[in-house]
Amino acid sequence: MQKPKRLLAIEKIIRESRITTQEELLKKLRGKGITCTQATLSRNLRQLGVGRIPDGSGGYRYSLPDNTRHSSDSPLTLNIVPVIQDIIEAKGMLVIRTLPGNANNTALYIDNAGRYEIAGTIAGDDTILLIPRDGITSHQLHSCLEIVLPGLHNQLRKK
């Protein structure tokens, strides 16, 4: 299956169904005749900006970011800073802890900022690994994050 068709199918399934796990989503995709690996699905979810939000019953469900929903004509405005709980330096990289279910959207926001200092991010459920480009210092990386997420360091000092 071509990637664009798979991405459209993923969006449609998430809009129309309450999906709580990647396994459920893979099953629904198979039901539509689309096969892919869990790793491919994970990359596709990140590319689409899919995150997990509370489902109202103590769990989480997948949700598309507001900017992919066609119901809004206003530009996307996000306040990512409150979901970030901690930043830890490790071997020149940063480990960013978020509230559960918020790492993917936060990483996507950071990636989409298009900053040269950041080579990329890898996100889990509540943890992001931020990888700087070669030659970028820890100080430069923190300054870059403050540009991308204004008020971040003040927020972390309060915690």
Summary of the structure (lengths in Angstrom):
residues: 159
radius of gyration: 16.7
end to end distance: 46.6
largest distance: 50.0
contacts: 427
relative contact order: 0.12
helix: 43%
strand: 21%
